[in-house]
Amino acid sequence: MILNYRYRIYPDAEQVETLNEWLETCRVSYNYALRELKDWIASRKCPIDRCSLESEYIMAAGYPFPSYHQQQNNLPKAKKKFPRLKSVPSQVLQINIRRLHDSWDSFRVRGYGFPRYKKYGQMKSILFPQFKSNPLTGSLRAPSVGQVKIPKLGKVKINIHRPIPDGFIVKQIRVVKKAMGWFAVVAIESDIELPLPMPHGHAIGVDVGLLSYVATSDGSTEKRPKFFKTAYSRLKVLQKRLSKKKKRGENYEKARIKVAKQHNHIAFKRTDYQFKLAHKLCDMADTIYIEDCDFRIMAKGMLGKHTLDAAFGKQRDILEYVAQKRDVFVGRVDHRGTSQTCPNCRTEVRKDLSVRLHECHECSYVVDRDIASAQEICNRGQETYRGTPEKPEIGSQVVLSGNFVVDKWRFRGAMPNSDIGKPTP
């Protein structure tokens, strides 16, 4: 079992300067490795009977593809040529190259999203994948202020606001730079294996929307908090001040940081609310059924800004993550027609989006539209997962923070040159 705990860290001025230098060095090495990859691809796509209109590097036919293992093995040679790389821990540079090839592998699978160069300041995090001993010092079983020992950086002050559970050990730490400060995402691991929850106990259906953020089949509703709209007036002022500053100047950088802090404030409030709402839903039932829909389609309509502010997809991921830890089953059901079906007699009741009350002419069942939709979701969930042994696997604890376990890819073999550019079966 792997969990990610995020703590606030407080490096001093010298440590901040070192971390910023490491981030910039990782950015430069990332772009250099990407340039090698693009040069190899460009040298292979030019027809053999004519030249490219652009200047390309000419590589020998037997020149190997710059895979992760090859570029990783070239790091010691690069350190002799570029002494700047010696200041960064070696494993951090290896993980940085791994990040590039993860993007490349994802591009080959999806067919879009080719890796891009990172501009100045775009590298926001570095990962320390291994520790010989526990890097955290202080009271780990109670909230306290302790220290975290980072390789080549020393001890950094950390606010352990949430104690680490018994039986867990620290596997890796990701240092993240945000406008509001520095954070450490600590990945902890335990030998405990939680079984996948099964449908049991009291079941509810959950419907999400812009009027009622969450409506349950039990009749409870949650009003949608407008995180972005409430903070937009302040954000608008800060952005207007930023637009009047000269780019790359000191005043421009100060104004840019203020805008970024406002965005961080909005995102933190949203995440905090969504975690609290997920725990509240888990308190209400032992089995929760939700809609299996693509919220990106909703974000393309005229209410796109409000849909993105609501972050329904993130709310669903957080609910699944919290539910697995609390032994609450979460199942996804077909979302089509849930608001057009009577949950009492299961007949079709057509209504426009402006109609907010469900009135069935067959059984005379009258209820709020969102609650009726949640009740229909609950009906479909009980029909779908009744006696079904297979349950959806939940792995959101790694996805939420962008963290991953190094052991999963460490022994992955290199990709043969013959497979470059071919779609993955």
Secondary structure, DSSP 8 states (H G I E B T S, - for coil): -EEEEEEEEE--HHHHHHHHHHHHHHHHHHHHHHHHHHHHHHHHHS-TTS--SS------TT-----HHHHHHTHHHHHHH-GGGGGS-HHHHHHHHHHHHHHHHHHHHHS--------TT---EEEE---SS--EES-SSSSEEEEEEETTTEEEEEEE-S---TT-EEEEEEEEEETTEEEEEEEEE-S-------S-SSEEEEEE-SSEEEEETTS-EEE---HHHHHHHHHHHHHHHHHTS-TTSHHHHHHHHHHHHHHHHHHHHHHHHHHHHHHHHHHH-SEEEEEE--HHHHTTSTTHHHHHHHTHHHHHHHHHHHHHHTT-EEEEEE-TTGGGB-TTT--B----TT--EEE-TTT--EEEHHHHHHHHHHHHHHHHSTT--------HHHHTTT---GGGTTT-----GGGTT----
